[in-house]
Amino acid sequence: MGKGVTIFGLLILLLSCNSKNDNAERELGLVYNVLRDMDIENYEVYAMNLDGSDKTNITDFPNVEWTYYSYEDDLYFISDRDACKRCYYLYKSNFKGENVQKVSELELADSWMSSRNDGTELIVKPKLIMKNTFYVLDLKGNIIDRLDTGLGFAADPLFVNDGEQVVFRGGKTVSKNIDGFDEELYIIDADGSNLKQLTHYPEKDSTAGQYGYRAGAPKLHPTENFVTYQSMQNGKYSLYAVSLDGNKTWKLTENTQNEGWHDWSPDGKWLAIELFDDEQSQFHIGLMNWETKELKILTDDTFTYQQAPNFIYKN
């Protein structure tokens, strides 16, 4: 056991020493979301080192702050600060929560996001009557493109294939409250053409029910070029993967706990996972070595809800 822990720690140190250029080193950290006070629905963004040390509340605002995405050393989060309750706008900061800036005056829906062109263009889901539309923003918050998916519902857009296509979570009706939602992952060209269904939930499996994820927010493995997602199958949330052509789908991991929102390190060697029990009474953040499948829990029981990790450069 001691040897395994030592190897895991050594690999974390190696991961933290990616070169930004010939003269500087970059160190990775993790950011994640915490329900700090349930009575006032106070969600905060926390940051920690890859070994789980130095957990810090970096938003520290008595509202809702939730991070969906980081690019390089920019942390993006939605917040209803200075707005009506649950009226979300996009902000960004760094790993320490410094230099907070409002990115856009566009009100957003509760959805994941991603970027292309070296982080200069963000794809987001706006809060619109039409629930199947994405906007592409520049870094000043200007709308530079619009993508209508043609489905009843679309969320959690993910640029793939150098930004030429988008994978997203879609439904055939506007809400899970309406029969026939049939949630799956889809892929579409960035110009709105060639919509294709990627995932196919097992016909004989009913354990996701009406409201559980059949296909959760997608994430792209940065080097192996497949998409991962959470799905409630056989009575348990697990991570699954699908190729970008949709021809291959497989179960990604074999963890005994339920697995939810997750993120890949920029080199694809590490997988950060939200883990929880069947009753969803305790959520943790785990870090898995993708080569060895060794998993380490980074969080403690201070908070019940610790969710949605994503990698960010600390410097």
Short mmCIF file of the C-alpha atoms (twelve columns), coordinates in Angstrom:
data_MODEL
# 
_entry.id   MODEL 
# 
loop_
_atom_site.group_PDB 
_atom_site.id 
_atom_site.type_symbol 
_atom_site.label_atom_id 
_atom_site.label_alt_id 
_atom_site.label_comp_id 
_atom_site.label_asym_id 
_atom_site.label_seq_id 
_atom_site.Cartn_x 
_atom_site.Cartn_y 
_atom_site.Cartn_z 
_atom_site.pdbx_PDB_model_num 
ATOM 1   C CA . MET A 1   0.000   0.000  0.000   1 
ATOM 2   C CA . GLY A 2   2.794   2.427  0.913   1 
ATOM 3   C CA . LYS A 3   4.512   1.844  -2.412  1 
ATOM 4   C CA . GLY A 4   1.264   2.521  -4.307  1 
ATOM 5   C CA . VAL A 5   0.704   5.801  -2.495  1 
ATOM 6   C CA . THR A 6   4.306   6.834  -3.193  1 
ATOM 7   C CA . ILE A 7   3.950   6.097  -6.893  1 
ATOM 8   C CA . PHE A 8   0.661   8.012  -7.022  1 
ATOM 9   C CA . GLY A 9   2.261   10.995 -5.318  1 
ATOM 10  C CA . LEU A 10  5.228   10.906 -7.698  1 
ATOM 11  C CA . LEU A 11  2.927   10.871 -10.700 1 
ATOM 12  C CA . ILE A 12  1.056   13.889 -9.349  1 
ATOM 13  C CA . LEU A 13  4.362   15.747 -9.067  1 
ATOM 14  C CA . LEU A 14  5.241   14.826 -12.627 1 
ATOM 15  C CA . LEU A 15  1.827   16.008 -13.817 1 
ATOM 16  C CA . SER A 16  2.342   19.335 -12.088 1 
ATOM 17  C CA . CYS A 17  5.490   20.049 -14.118 1 
ATOM 18  C CA . ASN A 18  4.118   20.558 -17.616 1 
ATOM 19  C CA . SER A 19  6.159   23.161 -19.493 1 
ATOM 20  C CA . LYS A 20  4.464   26.357 -20.647 1 
ATOM 21  C CA . ASN A 21  7.567   27.301 -22.551 1 
ATOM 22  C CA . ASP A 22  11.280  26.686 -22.338 1 
ATOM 23  C CA . ASN A 23  11.694  29.042 -19.396 1 
ATOM 24  C CA . ALA A 24  8.645   28.432 -17.218 1 
ATOM 25  C CA . GLU A 25  6.785   25.559 -15.597 1 
ATOM 26  C CA . ARG A 26  3.048   25.245 -15.192 1 
ATOM 27  C CA . GLU A 27  1.324   23.547 -12.297 1 
ATOM 28  C CA . LEU A 28  -2.163  22.068 -12.397 1 
ATOM 29  C CA . GLY A 29  -4.816  22.390 -9.730  1 
ATOM 30  C CA . LEU A 30  -8.489  21.488 -9.426  1 
ATOM 31  C CA . VAL A 31  -11.557 23.664 -8.954  1 
ATOM 32  C CA . TYR A 32  -14.936 22.301 -7.953  1 
ATOM 33  C CA . ASN A 33  -18.338 23.321 -6.594  1 
ATOM 34  C CA . VAL A 34  -19.470 23.185 -2.967  1 
ATOM 35  C CA . LEU A 35  -22.898 23.689 -1.425  1 
ATOM 36  C CA . ARG A 36  -21.668 25.670 1.560   1 
ATOM 37  C CA . ASP A 37  -25.005 26.642 3.133   1 
ATOM 38  C CA . MET A 38  -28.145 24.766 2.120   1 
ATOM 39  C CA . ASP A 39  -30.506 27.134 3.971   1 
ATOM 40  C CA . ILE A 40  -29.595 30.087 1.759   1 
ATOM 41  C CA . GLU A 41  -28.580 28.012 -1.269  1 
ATOM 42  C CA . ASN A 42  -25.042 29.325 -1.112  1 
ATOM 43  C CA . TYR A 43  -22.843 27.549 -3.674  1 
ATOM 44  C CA . GLU A 44  -19.149 28.398 -3.840  1 
ATOM 45  C CA . VAL A 45  -16.214 27.495 -6.062  1 
ATOM 46  C CA . TYR A 46  -13.330 25.859 -4.213  1 
ATOM 47  C CA . ALA A 47  -9.767  25.258 -5.388  1 
ATOM 48  C CA . MET A 48  -7.231  22.662 -4.244  1 
ATOM 49  C CA . ASN A 49  -3.922  21.146 -5.201  1 
ATOM 50  C CA . LEU A 50  -3.845  17.801 -7.008  1 
ATOM 51  C CA . ASP A 51  -2.971  16.026 -3.767  1 
ATOM 52  C CA . GLY A 52  -6.075  17.482 -2.089  1 
ATOM 53  C CA . SER A 53  -4.209  20.055 0.011   1 
ATOM 54  C CA . ASP A 54  -4.963  23.761 0.465   1 
ATOM 55  C CA . LYS A 55  -8.713  23.630 -0.139  1 
ATOM 56  C CA . THR A 56  -9.838  27.249 -0.483  1 
ATOM 57  C CA . ASN A 57  -13.135 29.022 -1.105  1 
ATOM 58  C CA . ILE A 58  -12.176 31.288 -4.008  1 
ATOM 59  C CA . THR A 59  -15.556 32.938 -4.717  1 
ATOM 60  C CA . ASP A 60  -16.792 33.551 -1.137  1 
ATOM 61  C CA . PHE A 61  -20.005 35.352 -2.079  1 
ATOM 62  C CA . PRO A 62  -23.436 34.660 -0.482  1 
ATOM 63  C CA . ASN A 63  -25.080 33.675 -3.760  1 
ATOM 64  C CA . VAL A 64  -24.759 30.929 -6.365  1 
ATOM 65  C CA . GLU A 65  -21.356 30.492 -7.990  1 
ATOM 66  C CA . TRP A 66  -20.828 27.375 -10.070 1 
ATOM 67  C CA . THR A 67  -17.889 26.539 -12.311 1 
ATOM 68  C CA . TYR A 68  -18.361 24.634 -15.544 1 
ATOM 69  C CA . TYR A 69  -15.133 25.136 -17.383 1 
ATOM 70  C CA . SER A 70  -11.525 26.291 -17.237 1 
ATOM 71  C CA . TYR A 71  -9.169  27.040 -20.091 1 
ATOM 72  C CA . GLU A 72  -5.449  27.250 -19.319 1 
ATOM 73  C CA . ASP A 73  -5.368  29.506 -16.211 1 
ATOM 74  C CA . ASP A 74  -8.795  31.111 -16.745 1 
ATOM 75  C CA . LEU A 75  -11.605 29.863 -14.512 1 
ATOM 76  C CA . TYR A 76  -15.127 30.420 -15.859 1 
ATOM 77  C CA . PHE A 77  -18.111 30.357 -13.522 1 
ATOM 78  C CA . ILE A 78  -21.739 31.426 -13.538 1 
ATOM 79  C CA . SER A 79  -23.120 33.592 -10.751 1 
ATOM 80  C CA . ASP A 80  -26.305 35.377 -9.764  1 
ATOM 81  C CA . ARG A 81  -24.392 38.066 -7.848  1 
ATOM 82  C CA . ASP A 82  -25.814 41.533 -8.506  1 
ATOM 83  C CA . ALA A 83  -28.794 39.913 -10.227 1 
ATOM 84  C CA . CYS A 84  -32.103 38.251 -9.380  1 
ATOM 85  C CA . LYS A 85  -31.966 34.852 -7.709  1 
ATOM 86  C CA . ARG A 86  -30.876 32.139 -10.161 1 
ATOM 87  C CA . CYS A 87  -30.328 34.724 -12.904 1 
ATOM 88  C CA . TYR A 88  -26.923 33.565 -14.112 1 
ATOM 89  C CA . TYR A 89  -24.181 35.571 -15.780 1 
ATOM 90  C CA . LEU A 90  -20.710 34.472 -16.818 1 
ATOM 91  C CA . TYR A 91  -17.624 35.536 -14.856 1 
ATOM 92  C CA . LYS A 92  -13.996 34.540 -14.889 1 
ATOM 93  C CA . SER A 93  -11.056 34.633 -12.498 1 
ATOM 94  C CA . ASN A 94  -7.855  32.685 -11.878 1 
ATOM 95  C CA . PHE A 95  -7.093  29.700 -9.643  1 
ATOM 96  C CA . LYS A 96  -6.916  31.940 -6.577  1 
ATOM 97  C CA . GLY A 97  -10.168 33.711 -7.350  1 
ATOM 98  C CA . GLU A 98  -8.334  36.919 -8.232  1 
ATOM 99  C CA . ASN A 99  -9.189  39.518 -10.891 1 
ATOM 100 C CA . VAL A 100 -12.886 38.615 -11.123 1 
ATOM 101 C CA . GLN A 101 -14.391 39.920 -14.364 1 
ATOM 102 C CA . LYS A 102 -17.883 39.734 -15.779 1 
ATOM 103 C CA . VAL A 103 -17.517 38.206 -19.226 1 
ATOM 104 C CA . SER A 104 -20.904 38.991 -20.750 1 
ATOM 105 C CA . GLU A 105 -24.222 40.734 -20.148 1 
ATOM 106 C CA . LEU A 106 -25.965 37.724 -21.662 1 
ATOM 107 C CA . GLU A 107 -28.086 35.772 -19.177 1 
ATOM 108 C CA . LEU A 108 -27.194 32.091 -19.307 1 
ATOM 109 C CA . ALA A 109 -29.026 28.853 -18.700 1 
ATOM 110 C CA . ASP A 110 -27.663 26.297 -16.242 1 
ATOM 111 C CA . SER A 111 -25.355 24.448 -18.640 1 
ATOM 112 C CA . TRP A 112 -21.761 23.394 -19.219 1 
ATOM 113 C CA . MET A 113 -19.644 25.146 -21.860 1 
ATOM 114 C CA . SER A 114 -16.383 24.840 -23.795 1 
ATOM 115 C CA . SER A 115 -14.119 26.817 -26.132 1 
ATOM 116 C CA . ARG A 116 -12.207 26.689 -29.415 1 
ATOM 117 C CA . ASN A 117 -9.492  28.646 -31.229 1 
ATOM 118 C CA . ASP A 118 -7.086  28.627 -28.280 1 
ATOM 119 C CA . GLY A 119 -9.781  29.671 -25.834 1 
ATOM 120 C CA . THR A 120 -10.779 32.824 -27.731 1 
ATOM 121 C CA . GLU A 121 -14.337 31.638 -28.508 1 
ATOM 122 C CA . LEU A 122 -16.737 30.203 -25.926 1 
ATOM 123 C CA . ILE A 123 -19.862 28.202 -26.696 1 
ATOM 124 C CA . VAL A 124 -22.619 28.712 -24.126 1 
ATOM 125 C CA . LYS A 125 -26.304 28.084 -23.656 1 
ATOM 126 C CA . PRO A 126 -28.261 31.353 -23.310 1 
ATOM 127 C CA . LYS A 127 -31.466 31.607 -21.316 1 
ATOM 128 C CA . LEU A 128 -33.986 31.822 -24.145 1 
ATOM 129 C CA . ILE A 129 -37.558 30.726 -24.776 1 
ATOM 130 C CA . MET A 130 -36.060 28.444 -27.413 1 
ATOM 131 C CA . LYS A 131 -34.261 25.725 -25.443 1 
ATOM 132 C CA . ASN A 132 -32.282 24.223 -28.329 1 
ATOM 133 C CA . THR A 133 -29.893 27.066 -29.154 1 
ATOM 134 C CA . PHE A 134 -26.237 27.810 -28.377 1 
ATOM 135 C CA . TYR A 135 -24.322 31.063 -28.777 1 
ATOM 136 C CA . VAL A 136 -20.630 31.502 -29.509 1 
ATOM 137 C CA . LEU A 137 -19.056 34.438 -27.666 1 
ATOM 138 C CA . ASP A 138 -15.751 36.200 -28.043 1 
ATOM 139 C CA . LEU A 139 -13.753 37.048 -24.927 1 
ATOM 140 C CA . LYS A 140 -15.471 40.443 -24.680 1 
ATOM 141 C CA . GLY A 141 -18.842 38.720 -24.409 1 
ATOM 142 C CA . ASN A 142 -20.006 39.620 -27.915 1 
ATOM 143 C CA . ILE A 143 -22.216 37.110 -29.716 1 
ATOM 144 C CA . ILE A 144 -20.369 36.091 -32.867 1 
ATOM 145 C CA . ASP A 145 -22.361 33.017 -33.912 1 
ATOM 146 C CA . ARG A 146 -25.542 31.098 -33.172 1 
ATOM 147 C CA . LEU A 147 -26.157 27.371 -33.412 1 
ATOM 148 C CA . ASP A 148 -29.726 26.045 -33.595 1 
ATOM 149 C CA . THR A 149 -29.707 22.287 -33.067 1 
ATOM 150 C CA . GLY A 150 -33.200 21.516 -34.351 1 
ATOM 151 C CA . LEU A 151 -34.094 19.438 -31.289 1 
ATOM 152 C CA . GLY A 152 -36.577 20.293 -28.567 1 
ATOM 153 C CA . PHE A 153 -33.811 20.749 -25.990 1 
ATOM 154 C CA . ALA A 154 -30.028 21.148 -26.076 1 
ATOM 155 C CA . ALA A 155 -27.461 21.784 -23.325 1 
ATOM 156 C CA . ASP A 156 -23.825 21.236 -22.303 1 
ATOM 157 C CA . PRO A 157 -22.117 22.058 -25.645 1 
ATOM 158 C CA . LEU A 158 -18.629 20.673 -26.263 1 
ATOM 159 C CA . PHE A 159 -16.462 21.713 -29.205 1 
ATOM 160 C CA . VAL A 160 -14.736 18.760 -30.904 1 
ATOM 161 C CA . ASN A 161 -12.683 18.272 -34.080 1 
ATOM 162 C CA . ASP A 162 -10.911 21.623 -33.716 1 
ATOM 163 C CA . GLY A 163 -14.172 23.447 -33.162 1 
ATOM 164 C CA . GLU A 164 -15.738 22.288 -36.408 1 
ATOM 165 C CA . GLN A 165 -18.366 20.192 -34.586 1 
ATOM 166 C CA . VAL A 166 -20.257 20.288 -31.291 1 
ATOM 167 C CA . VAL A 167 -21.267 17.367 -29.070 1 
ATOM 168 C CA . PHE A 168 -24.133 18.138 -26.711 1 
ATOM 169 C CA . ARG A 169 -26.816 16.651 -24.488 1 
ATOM 170 C CA . GLY A 170 -30.120 16.732 -26.323 1 
ATOM 171 C CA . GLY A 171 -33.773 15.837 -25.886 1 
ATOM 172 C CA . LYS A 172 -36.614 15.497 -28.365 1 
ATOM 173 C CA . THR A 173 -39.010 17.521 -26.193 1 
ATOM 174 C CA . VAL A 174 -38.298 20.809 -24.398 1 
ATOM 175 C CA . SER A 175 -38.180 19.259 -20.924 1 
ATOM 176 C CA . LYS A 176 -37.813 15.977 -19.058 1 
ATOM 177 C CA . ASN A 177 -41.287 16.726 -17.695 1 
ATOM 178 C CA . ILE A 178 -42.706 16.032 -21.141 1 
ATOM 179 C CA . ASP A 179 -42.929 12.449 -22.417 1 
ATOM 180 C CA . GLY A 180 -40.582 11.507 -25.231 1 
ATOM 181 C CA . PHE A 181 -37.609 13.577 -24.025 1 
ATOM 182 C CA . ASP A 182 -35.342 10.580 -24.708 1 
ATOM 183 C CA . GLU A 183 -32.072 12.199 -23.631 1 
ATOM 184 C CA . GLU A 184 -28.960 11.285 -25.648 1 
ATOM 185 C CA . LEU A 185 -25.686 12.795 -26.822 1 
ATOM 186 C CA . TYR A 186 -25.670 14.282 -30.324 1 
ATOM 187 C CA . ILE A 187 -23.034 15.693 -32.634 1 
ATOM 188 C CA . ILE A 188 -23.630 18.515 -35.106 1 
ATOM 189 C CA . ASP A 189 -21.504 20.616 -37.430 1 
ATOM 190 C CA . ALA A 190 -20.823 24.099 -36.064 1 
ATOM 191 C CA . ASP A 191 -22.915 25.593 -38.897 1 
ATOM 192 C CA . GLY A 192 -25.971 23.622 -37.728 1 
ATOM 193 C CA . SER A 193 -25.860 20.864 -40.361 1 
ATOM 194 C CA . ASN A 194 -25.450 17.085 -40.147 1 
ATOM 195 C CA . LEU A 195 -27.114 16.409 -36.793 1 
ATOM 196 C CA . LYS A 196 -26.380 12.842 -35.632 1 
ATOM 197 C CA . GLN A 197 -27.272 10.887 -32.509 1 
ATOM 198 C CA . LEU A 198 -24.148 9.461  -30.828 1 
ATOM 199 C CA . THR A 199 -25.416 7.490  -27.838 1 
ATOM 200 C CA . HIS A 200 -28.234 4.966  -27.544 1 
ATOM 201 C CA . TYR A 201 -29.503 4.221  -24.057 1 
ATOM 202 C CA . PRO A 202 -30.178 0.477  -23.604 1 
ATOM 203 C CA . GLU A 203 -33.803 -0.219 -24.527 1 
ATOM 204 C CA . LYS A 204 -34.312 -2.712 -21.702 1 
ATOM 205 C CA . ASP A 205 -32.845 -0.460 -18.990 1 
ATOM 206 C CA . SER A 206 -35.331 1.763  -17.168 1 
ATOM 207 C CA . THR A 207 -33.238 2.660  -14.116 1 
ATOM 208 C CA . ALA A 208 -32.595 6.266  -15.192 1 
ATOM 209 C CA . GLY A 209 -36.311 6.870  -14.873 1 
ATOM 210 C CA . GLN A 210 -37.740 10.181 -15.994 1 
ATOM 211 C CA . TYR A 211 -35.223 12.505 -14.377 1 
ATOM 212 C CA . GLY A 212 -31.932 10.617 -14.081 1 
ATOM 213 C CA . TYR A 213 -29.190 11.166 -16.638 1 
ATOM 214 C CA . ARG A 214 -29.344 8.784  -19.560 1 
ATOM 215 C CA . ALA A 215 -26.464 10.791 -21.010 1 
ATOM 216 C CA . GLY A 216 -24.872 13.536 -18.925 1 
ATOM 217 C CA . ALA A 217 -22.620 16.428 -19.893 1 
ATOM 218 C CA . PRO A 218 -19.940 15.271 -22.389 1 
ATOM 219 C CA . LYS A 219 -16.183 15.673 -21.958 1 
ATOM 220 C CA . LEU A 220 -13.516 15.079 -24.606 1 
ATOM 221 C CA . HIS A 221 -10.420 13.002 -23.922 1 
ATOM 222 C CA . PRO A 222 -7.734  15.375 -25.256 1 
ATOM 223 C CA . THR A 223 -5.433  12.798 -26.859 1 
ATOM 224 C CA . GLU A 224 -7.522  9.670  -27.474 1 
ATOM 225 C CA . ASN A 225 -10.350 11.700 -29.036 1 
ATOM 226 C CA . PHE A 226 -13.402 10.035 -27.513 1 
ATOM 227 C CA . VAL A 227 -16.215 11.584 -25.498 1 
ATOM 228 C CA . THR A 228 -17.098 10.559 -21.943 1 
ATOM 229 C CA . TYR A 229 -20.352 11.036 -20.053 1 
ATOM 230 C CA . GLN A 230 -22.238 9.818  -17.006 1 
ATOM 231 C CA . SER A 231 -25.238 7.540  -17.382 1 
ATOM 232 C CA . MET A 232 -27.558 5.775  -14.954 1 
ATOM 233 C CA . GLN A 233 -27.511 2.168  -16.125 1 
ATOM 234 C CA . ASN A 234 -28.196 -1.056 -14.237 1 
ATOM 235 C CA . GLY A 235 -29.199 0.988  -11.190 1 
ATOM 236 C CA . LYS A 236 -25.905 2.925  -10.891 1 
ATOM 237 C CA . TYR A 237 -24.334 6.054  -12.280 1 
ATOM 238 C CA . SER A 238 -21.149 5.177  -14.168 1 
ATOM 239 C CA . LEU A 239 -18.923 6.811  -16.740 1 
ATOM 240 C CA . TYR A 240 -19.217 5.679  -20.346 1 
ATOM 241 C CA . ALA A 241 -17.433 6.623  -23.546 1 
ATOM 242 C CA . VAL A 242 -18.420 6.968  -27.186 1 
ATOM 243 C CA . SER A 243 -16.316 7.493  -30.295 1 
ATOM 244 C CA . LEU A 244 -16.944 10.664 -32.288 1 
ATOM 245 C CA . ASP A 245 -18.446 8.662  -35.147 1 
ATOM 246 C CA . GLY A 246 -20.811 6.913  -32.726 1 
ATOM 247 C CA . ASN A 247 -19.700 3.460  -33.847 1 
ATOM 248 C CA . LYS A 248 -18.256 2.401  -30.493 1 
ATOM 249 C CA . THR A 249 -19.643 2.813  -26.974 1 
ATOM 250 C CA . TRP A 250 -18.131 1.315  -23.832 1 
ATOM 251 C CA . LYS A 251 -18.128 1.506  -20.044 1 
ATOM 252 C CA . LEU A 252 -15.181 3.664  -19.076 1 
ATOM 253 C CA . THR A 253 -14.483 2.771  -15.433 1 
ATOM 254 C CA . GLU A 254 -15.299 0.162  -12.805 1 
ATOM 255 C CA . ASN A 255 -15.541 2.205  -9.611  1 
ATOM 256 C CA . THR A 256 -17.889 0.848  -6.971  1 
ATOM 257 C CA . GLN A 257 -19.263 4.301  -6.147  1 
ATOM 258 C CA . ASN A 258 -21.556 6.271  -8.407  1 
ATOM 259 C CA . GLU A 259 -19.717 8.533  -10.847 1 
ATOM 260 C CA . GLY A 260 -20.944 11.869 -12.126 1 
ATOM 261 C CA . TRP A 261 -19.491 15.066 -13.566 1 
ATOM 262 C CA . HIS A 262 -15.825 14.768 -14.427 1 
ATOM 263 C CA . ASP A 263 -12.907 16.295 -16.330 1 
ATOM 264 C CA . TRP A 264 -9.715  15.223 -18.113 1 
ATOM 265 C CA . SER A 265 -6.323  16.789 -17.508 1 
ATOM 266 C CA . PRO A 266 -4.904  18.599 -20.583 1 
ATOM 267 C CA . ASP A 267 -2.569  15.676 -21.348 1 
ATOM 268 C CA . GLY A 268 -5.277  13.049 -20.810 1 
ATOM 269 C CA . LYS A 269 -3.325  11.259 -18.073 1 
ATOM 270 C CA . TRP A 270 -5.673  12.125 -15.211 1 
ATOM 271 C CA . LEU A 271 -9.397  11.912 -14.682 1 
ATOM 272 C CA . ALA A 272 -11.091 13.954 -11.941 1 
ATOM 273 C CA . ILE A 273 -14.450 12.460 -10.951 1 
ATOM 274 C CA . GLU A 274 -17.367 13.378 -8.749  1 
ATOM 275 C CA . LEU A 275 -18.155 10.271 -6.636  1 
ATOM 276 C CA . PHE A 276 -21.211 9.610  -4.459  1 
ATOM 277 C CA . ASP A 277 -23.236 6.910  -2.720  1 
ATOM 278 C CA . ASP A 278 -26.590 5.521  -3.862  1 
ATOM 279 C CA . GLU A 279 -28.514 7.791  -1.506  1 
ATOM 280 C CA . GLN A 280 -26.504 10.821 -2.689  1 
ATOM 281 C CA . SER A 281 -25.792 11.628 0.949   1 
ATOM 282 C CA . GLN A 282 -22.073 12.388 0.425   1 
ATOM 283 C CA . PHE A 283 -20.219 13.637 -2.649  1 
ATOM 284 C CA . HIS A 284 -16.447 13.510 -3.045  1 
ATOM 285 C CA . ILE A 285 -13.879 14.488 -5.654  1 
ATOM 286 C CA . GLY A 286 -11.577 11.681 -6.763  1 
ATOM 287 C CA . LEU A 287 -8.468  11.701 -8.960  1 
ATOM 288 C CA . MET A 288 -7.735  8.674  -11.153 1 
ATOM 289 C CA . ASN A 289 -4.501  7.829  -12.929 1 
ATOM 290 C CA . TRP A 290 -5.809  6.922  -16.383 1 
ATOM 291 C CA . GLU A 291 -2.975  4.469  -17.095 1 
ATOM 292 C CA . THR A 292 -3.030  2.498  -13.827 1 
ATOM 293 C CA . LYS A 293 -6.693  3.217  -12.872 1 
ATOM 294 C CA . GLU A 294 -5.512  3.996  -9.332  1 
ATOM 295 C CA . LEU A 295 -8.030  6.296  -7.638  1 
ATOM 296 C CA . LYS A 296 -7.476  8.665  -4.715  1 
ATOM 297 C CA . ILE A 297 -10.230 10.549 -2.859  1 
ATOM 298 C CA . LEU A 298 -9.151  14.181 -2.413  1 
ATOM 299 C CA . THR A 299 -11.991 15.613 -0.315  1 
ATOM 300 C CA . ASP A 300 -13.215 15.000 3.245   1 
ATOM 301 C CA . ASP A 301 -16.695 15.104 4.826   1 
ATOM 302 C CA . THR A 302 -16.677 18.808 5.713   1 
ATOM 303 C CA . PHE A 303 -19.315 19.418 3.033   1 
ATOM 304 C CA . THR A 304 -21.937 17.039 1.638   1 
ATOM 305 C CA . TYR A 305 -22.009 18.351 -1.920  1 
ATOM 306 C CA . GLN A 306 -18.584 18.609 -3.575  1 
ATOM 307 C CA . GLN A 307 -19.104 18.326 -7.298  1 
ATOM 308 C CA . ALA A 308 -18.085 18.977 -10.894 1 
ATOM 309 C CA . PRO A 309 -14.263 19.137 -10.783 1 
ATOM 310 C CA . ASN A 310 -12.256 20.688 -13.565 1 
ATOM 311 C CA . PHE A 311 -8.548  21.131 -14.137 1 
ATOM 312 C CA . ILE A 312 -6.926  24.553 -14.254 1 
ATOM 313 C CA . TYR A 313 -3.392  25.821 -14.433 1 
ATOM 314 C CA . LYS A 314 -2.424  27.541 -11.199 1 
ATOM 315 C CA . ASN A 315 0.036   29.889 -12.913 1 
# 
